[in-house]
Amino acid sequence: MTQAFVLAAGLGTRLRPLTDELPKPLIPIFQKPLVTFALDHLIGVGVNRFVINTHRRPEL
């Protein structure tokens, strides 16, 4: 089993107004949440378990 810890916390203040309603990892880029680009890459190199830290609006 290969694991990864994905850093997804932070307020995203430099991306305002995009982060006024959504946390930075969920901002859509090409119709995909930003964090999925990191997850897709990690899957591609064999990672099969993720731990993602969150900070702002973790319920989303």
TORVEXSE-881374 format. One record per residue (C-alpha): x, z, y; residue in one letter; residue number from 0. Coordinates in pm, 1 decimal, padded with zeros to 6 digits, m for minus. Example, Ala and Ser with C-alpha at 12.3 -4.5 7.8 and 13.67 -1.06 7.14 Angstrom:
<nodes>
        x        z        y resn resi
  01230.0  00780.0 m00450.0    a    0
  01367.0  00714.0 m00106.0    s    1
</nodes>
This chain:
<nodes>
        x        z        y resn resi
  00000.0  00000.0  00000.0    m    0
  00137.7 m00100.5  00338.7    t    1
  00009.2  00088.8  00641.0    q    2
  00022.9  00045.9  01017.8    a    3
 m00058.2  00267.1  01315.0    f    4
 m00209.5  00052.2  01590.5    v    5
 m00179.3  00183.3  01945.7    l    6
 m00508.7  00109.1  02117.7    a    7
 m00545.6  00393.6  02365.9    a    8
 m00518.1  00383.3  02740.9    g    9
 m00752.5  00335.9  03029.9    l   10
 m00669.5 m00029.3  03096.3    g   11
 m00659.7  00024.3  03471.9    t   12
 m00450.9 m00288.5  03531.1    r   13
 m00721.8 m00498.9  03367.6    l   14
 m01004.6 m00384.1  03591.9    r   15
 m01277.9 m00499.4  03639.3    p   16
 m01268.2 m00619.5  03275.6    l   17
 m01227.6 m00261.0  03155.4    t   18
 m01506.0 m00111.3  03364.9    d   19
 m01753.7 m00148.7  03076.4    e   20
 m01533.6 m00204.2  02770.7    l   21
 m01215.0 m00036.5  02652.9    p   22
 m00907.5 m00258.8  02659.6    k   23
 m00895.1 m00326.1  02280.9    p   24
 m01249.1 m00468.0  02289.1    l   25
 m01204.7 m00711.7  02577.8    i   26
 m01293.9 m01054.8  02440.4    p   27
 m01016.9 m01314.1  02434.4    i   28
 m01129.5 m01650.7  02291.5    f   29
 m01448.2 m01475.5  02169.6    q   30
 m01248.6 m01215.6  01970.1    k   31
 m01179.0 m00853.8  02066.4    p   32
 m00818.2 m00817.4  02182.1    l   33
 m00727.1 m00570.0  01907.3    v   34
 m00814.7 m00822.8  01634.8    t   35
 m00511.6 m01033.5  01726.5    f   36
 m00283.2 m00743.8  01630.5    a   37
 m00484.8 m00669.1  01316.6    l   38
 m00484.4 m01034.1  01207.2    d   39
 m00106.8 m01049.1  01248.6    h   40
 m00056.9 m00729.2  01051.1    l   41
 m00280.0 m00857.0  00770.8    i   42
 m00073.0 m01175.4  00768.4    g   43
  00245.2 m00977.5  00702.4    v   44
  00089.7 m00773.3  00423.3    g   45
 m00052.9 m00463.9  00590.0    v   46
 m00367.9 m00350.5  00411.2    n   47
 m00446.0 m00015.2  00573.8    r   48
 m00479.7  00063.6  00944.5    f   49
 m00502.3  00372.1  01158.5    v   50
 m00607.5  00290.6  01514.2    i   51
 m00576.8  00548.7  01789.1    n   52
 m00840.7  00540.4  02059.2    t   53
 m00889.7  00717.7  02386.6    h   54
 m01150.1  00574.6  02620.0    r   55
 m01497.4  00528.8  02469.6    r   56
 m01396.0  00569.0  02104.1    p   57
 m01761.5  00540.9  02000.7    e   58
 m01750.4  00165.6  02071.0    l   59
</nodes>
